[in-house]
Amino acid sequence: MTDLLTQTAENYVDNSLFAGIEWRVDHGGKPLFHGCAGVQDLDSGRPIPQNAIYRIYSMTKPIVSFLAMMLIQRGVFRLNTPIQNLDARFKSMKVIDHNGHIEPATALITIEHLLTHQAGFSYDFTLGCPISAHYRNSQIIEAGYRDLSDMMGALAELPLVFHPGSNWKYSVSIDVLAHIIECATGERIDDLLQRLIFDPLDMQDTGFSLPLDGHDRLMSIYGSRSLSALPRLQPAPHVLTPADLGTSHPTDDADFRRGGHGLYSTLDDYMAFANMLRTGQTPEGETLLSPALLDLATTPRVRFGKEHMRINDEPFAGYSWNLLGRVMTDVGVATYPTTLGEFGWSGAAATYFWVDPARDITGCVMTQFLGSQYPIGPDMQTAAMAMMA
């Protein structure tokens, strides 16, 4: 059998599109395909180390969202709990439209609105958004040195871009969720993740700062785009230039924690999380989330119809949104091999994972390039599906 995964990854590396790529695909929770291509760092030519560490950016979101479902299971809050009950700074939100008109929000933001990106928040980098420039001016993403609660104070002073529950926009809502979790539990989000998810799954290298030997295993990151800047109207050249992360993603700040980005992880650590999403259980049989709650988390909640889910100019054909991330609901318009109910998410540095319950397949692709125009995740998923034919 031709090793299409290695062939696809090496083609990307040979064409100087990515410096180093790792992947793993499991069937039934057991490793099926596993490999790497390229190097840890272009300047030194160092090979990819064992347990290489990656900035997983938005692949932080499904982990924090799963934690929220665990807390719902424990009765800490409900999907319909208004977040103003836990932080009064979100009590009197305003909404701004594209004409600059500002009016009081007509609905309260709930936990479900945060999980489904229907709260009315946005991102610094969202094209055509009337509030994005204000996010940049307030350094909502850029100021990684700012405490999570202080970040929420700055965010709560800015208007929403639609009335809660009336629309969908990919946003900082999972950062808000992380803060609301802290308010509801009286514990820091990093401590909760460690105790309730990372320790049970033996995710030893996942956290908001690097482990002691982490600098030696951290993959170099490339790309010219900053998350706190608007993307260019025309695609930027895909060049392996070392990325300047500014202060948005510190490596050794013990206070740094977010919900929508910020975690460091390894391929095997993230696969431990992905495999757990098949059943809600650890390999030892400990239940983290009951079958009923797992079904609730992975069932489609926001459907997009013919418009398709879209983040700026990137379409997600056939996908809807559940309480954890994307979920396939229309295979008839999908652009790569998948099945109904396949779900997962990706990160800004071109990391990617998927869970295919119908085939009992999980997969993860790790690399480090900000602003890639190349669909490395779907391409590797396509290769994996072809190798299982």
C-alpha positions in Angstrom: 0.0 0.0 0.0 1.3 3.4 -0.9 1.9 5.5 2.2 -0.1 8.5 1.1 0.2 10.3 4.4 4.0 10.4 4.2 3.8 11.2 0.5 1.4 14.2 1.2 3.5 15.5 4.1 6.8 15.2 2.3 5.4 17.0 -0.7 4.5 19.9 1.6 7.9 19.9 3.2 9.8 19.5 -0.1 7.9 22.5 -1.6 8.9 24.6 1.4 5.4 25.1 2.6 5.9 23.7 6.1 9.0 23.1 8.1 7.9 20.1 10.1 4.8 18.0 10.2 3.6 15.2 12.5 0.5 13.0 12.2 -1.2 10.1 13.8 -4.4 8.2 12.8 -6.1 5.7 15.1 -8.8 3.1 14.6 -10.8 2.0 17.6 -8.4 4.1 19.8 -5.4 2.1 18.6 -2.6 3.7 16.5 -2.9 2.8 12.8 -0.6 5.3 11.0 2.0 7.6 12.6 4.8 9.6 11.1 6.6 12.8 10.6 8.4 14.8 7.9 10.7 17.8 7.9 12.5 19.4 10.8 11.9 21.1 14.1 13.7 24.3 13.0 14.9 25.3 9.6 17.9 27.3 10.6 19.4 24.5 12.7 18.0 21.6 10.7 17.3 19.8 14.0 15.0 16.8 13.5 11.6 16.8 15.0 12.1 15.6 18.6 10.2 12.9 20.4 7.1 14.5 22.0 7.5 17.7 20.1 5.5 20.6 21.5 3.1 22.7 19.4 1.1 25.8 19.9 -2.3 24.5 19.2 -4.2 27.8 19.2 -7.9 27.2 18.6 -7.6 23.5 19.2 -7.7 24.8 22.8 -11.4 25.5 22.3 -12.7 21.9 22.2 -10.8 21.1 25.4 -12.3 24.1 27.3 -15.7 23.4 25.8 -15.5 19.8 26.9 -14.6 21.0 30.4 -17.8 23.1 30.4 -19.9 20.0 29.5 -18.3 18.2 32.5 -19.3 21.1 34.7 -22.9 21.0 33.3 -22.9 17.3 34.2 -21.9 18.2 37.7 -24.6 20.8 38.0 -22.3 23.8 38.2 -24.3 25.7 35.6 -26.7 24.9 32.7 -26.6 25.6 29.0 -29.3 28.3 29.5 -27.5 30.0 32.5 -27.0 33.7 31.7 -23.4 34.7 32.1 -24.4 37.9 33.9 -25.3 35.7 36.8 -21.6 34.9 37.2 -20.1 38.2 36.1 -22.2 41.3 36.4 -19.9 43.2 33.9 -21.8 41.4 31.1 -25.2 42.6 32.5 -26.0 45.5 30.2 -24.4 44.7 26.9 -24.9 46.9 23.8 -25.0 45.9 20.1 -23.4 47.8 17.2 -24.5 47.4 13.6 -22.7 48.1 10.4 -23.9 51.6 10.3 -22.4 52.4 13.7 -25.8 52.5 15.5 -25.6 51.2 19.1 -28.6 49.8 21.0 -29.2 47.7 24.1 -28.9 43.9 23.5 -32.4 42.3 23.4 -31.3 39.0 25.0 -29.0 37.8 27.7 -25.8 35.9 26.8 -26.0 32.3 28.0 -23.5 29.4 28.3 -24.9 27.9 25.1 -24.3 31.1 23.2 -20.7 31.0 24.2 -20.2 27.4 23.2 -21.9 27.9 19.9 -20.4 31.4 19.0 -23.8 32.9 19.0 -23.1 35.4 21.8 -22.3 38.4 19.5 -18.6 38.6 20.2 -16.0 38.8 17.4 -12.3 38.6 16.8 -9.6 41.2 16.0 -9.0 39.6 12.6 -12.6 39.4 11.3 -13.1 41.1 8.0 -16.0 43.5 7.6 -16.8 43.5 11.3 -17.7 46.9 12.9 -16.0 46.1 16.2 -12.7 44.4 15.1 -10.7 47.6 15.1 -11.8 48.3 18.7 -10.7 44.8 19.7 -7.3 45.6 18.2 -7.2 48.9 20.0 -8.1 47.2 23.3 -5.5 44.5 22.6 -8.1 41.8 23.3 -5.9 39.1 21.8 -2.4 40.8 21.7 -2.1 41.4 25.4 -1.2 37.9 26.6 0.4 39.4 29.7 -3.1 40.6 30.9 -4.9 38.5 33.4 -8.0 36.7 32.0 -10.4 38.6 34.2 -8.8 41.9 33.2 -9.2 40.9 29.5 -12.9 40.3 30.2 -13.3 43.7 31.7 -12.0 45.3 28.5 -14.2 43.0 26.4 -17.4 43.7 28.4 -17.0 47.5 27.7 -17.2 46.9 23.9 -20.5 46.3 22.1 -21.6 43.0 20.6 -22.0 42.7 16.8 -25.4 41.1 16.9 -28.1 40.3 19.5 -27.3 37.1 21.4 -28.7 34.0 19.8 -29.6 35.8 16.5 -26.5 34.9 14.4 -23.2 33.1 14.4 -19.7 34.5 14.3 -16.4 32.8 15.2 -15.2 34.7 18.2 -13.5 35.1 21.6 -16.6 33.5 23.2 -14.6 30.5 24.5 -12.2 32.9 26.2 -15.3 34.3 27.9 -16.4 30.8 28.7 -13.0 30.1 30.4 -13.5 33.2 32.6 -17.1 32.2 33.4 -15.9 28.8 34.4 -13.5 30.4 36.8 -16.3 32.6 38.2 -18.6 29.6 38.7 -16.1 27.3 40.3 -13.7 29.6 42.1 -10.8 27.8 40.5 -8.4 28.8 37.7 -9.1 27.3 34.3 -5.6 25.8 34.1 -6.0 24.0 37.4 -9.4 22.6 36.4 -8.1 21.4 33.1 -5.2 19.7 34.8 -7.3 18.0 37.4 -10.3 17.0 35.4 -8.9 16.3 31.9 -5.1 16.3 31.6 -4.3 14.1 34.6 -7.0 11.5 33.9 -5.8 11.3 30.2 -2.1 11.4 31.1 -1.6 14.5 29.0 1.7 15.3 30.6 2.9 18.0 28.1 -0.3 20.0 27.7 -0.8 23.4 29.4 -0.6 27.2 29.1 3.1 27.3 29.7 6.0 25.0 28.6 7.1 22.1 30.8 10.7 22.3 32.2 12.3 20.8 29.1 9.7 22.3 26.8 11.9 24.8 25.1 14.1 22.1 23.7 11.0 20.3 22.2 9.1 23.4 21.1 8.6 23.5 17.3 9.6 26.7 15.5 6.7 28.6 14.2 6.5 30.4 10.8 4.3 32.7 8.9 3.8 36.5 8.6 0.3 36.9 9.9 -0.5 38.2 13.4 -3.7 37.1 15.0 -4.3 40.7 16.2 -4.2 42.1 12.7 -6.7 41.9 9.9 -5.8 39.3 7.2 -4.7 40.8 3.9 -7.4 41.3 1.3 -5.2 39.3 -1.1 -3.5 36.1 0.0 -0.1 36.7 1.5 2.9 34.8 0.1 3.3 31.5 1.9 6.9 31.9 3.1 8.7 30.1 5.9 9.6 33.3 7.7 9.8 33.0 11.5 6.6 34.3 13.0 6.5 37.2 15.4 3.9 36.4 18.0 4.4 39.6 20.0 3.0 39.2 23.5 0.0 37.1 22.5 1.4 33.7 23.3 3.9 33.7 26.2 5.9 30.5 26.9 6.6 30.9 30.7 4.0 33.1 32.2 2.4 31.2 35.1 -0.6 33.5 35.0 -1.3 33.2 31.2 -4.5 31.3 30.5 -7.2 31.7 28.0 -10.1 29.6 26.5 -9.9 30.1 22.8 -6.2 29.7 22.3 -3.0 29.4 24.4 -2.5 25.7 25.1 0.7 24.0 24.2 0.4 20.2 23.4 2.0 17.2 21.7 0.6 14.9 19.1 0.1 12.0 21.5 -1.4 14.2 24.2 -4.0 15.6 21.8 -4.7 12.1 20.4 -5.5 11.1 24.0 -8.1 13.8 24.1 -9.5 13.0 20.6 -9.8 9.3 21.4 -11.6 10.1 24.7 -14.2 12.0 22.6 -15.2 8.6 21.1 -16.7 7.4 24.3 -16.3 10.0 27.0 -14.0 7.6 28.9 -10.3 7.4 29.7 -8.4 4.3 28.6 -8.9 2.9 32.1 -12.7 3.2 31.8 -13.2 6.3 34.0 -16.1 8.2 32.7 -15.4 11.9 32.1 -18.6 12.6 30.3 -21.7 10.3 30.2 -23.0 9.0 26.9 -26.0 11.3 27.2 -23.9 14.4 27.7 -21.4 13.4 25.0 -24.4 13.0 22.6 -25.5 16.5 23.6 -22.1 17.9 23.0 -21.6 16.4 19.6 -25.1 16.9 18.1 -25.4 19.8 15.6 -26.7 23.0 17.2 -26.1 25.7 14.5 -26.8 24.8 10.8 -25.8 27.1 7.9 -27.6 25.7 4.9 -26.5 26.8 1.5 -24.4 29.7 2.9 -21.9 27.3 4.5 -20.1 27.9 7.7 -17.4 30.5 7.0 -14.5 32.2 8.8 -13.5 35.2 6.7 -12.8 33.7 3.3 -12.5 30.1 4.5 -15.6 28.0 3.9 -16.4 24.8 5.8 -18.7 23.1 3.2 -21.2 20.7 4.7 -20.3 21.5 8.3 -22.5 22.7 11.1 -21.4 23.6 14.7 -22.0 21.5 17.8 -21.0 22.3 21.4 -17.3 21.4 20.7 -16.6 22.5 17.2 -17.4 21.7 13.6 -19.6 18.7 12.8 -20.4 17.2 9.3 -24.1 17.4 8.5 -24.2 17.4 4.7 -21.8 15.0 3.0 -23.3 15.9 -0.3 -21.4 19.2 -0.4 -18.3 18.1 1.5 -15.0 18.8 -0.2 -13.0 15.8 1.2 -13.8 12.3 2.5 -15.9 12.3 5.6 -19.1 10.9 7.1 -22.2 12.2 8.8 -21.3 13.2 12.4 -17.6 13.5 11.9 -16.4 16.4 14.1 -13.3 18.2 15.3 -11.5 21.5 14.9 -8.3 23.2 13.8 -5.8 25.8 15.0 -4.4 29.0 13.5 -0.9 27.5 13.1 -2.4 24.8 10.8 -3.0 22.1 13.5 -6.0 19.9 12.8 -7.9 17.0 14.3 -11.0 14.9 13.5 -13.2 12.2 15.1 -15.2 10.0 12.8 -17.7 8.1 15.0 -19.1 6.1 12.1 -15.7 4.6 11.1 -14.3 4.8 14.7 -11.4 6.8 13.3 -9.5 9.6 15.0 -6.7 11.7 13.5 -4.5 14.6 14.3 -2.0 16.7 12.2 0.5 19.0 13.8 2.6 21.7 12.2 3.4 25.4 12.9 2.5 28.0 10.3 0.3 31.0 10.9 -1.9 32.1 8.1 -1.5 29.1 5.8 -3.6 29.1 2.6 -3.0 25.3 2.2 -5.5 22.8 3.5 -3.0 20.5 5.1 -5.5 19.0 7.6 -8.1 18.0 5.0 -5.4 16.8 2.7 -3.9 14.5 5.4 -7.4 13.3 6.3 -8.0 12.5 2.6 -4.8 10.5 2.5 -5.7 8.6 5.6 -9.1 7.7 4.3 -7.6 6.4 1.0 -5.1 4.3 3.0 -8.0 2.5 4.7 -9.7 1.5 1.5 
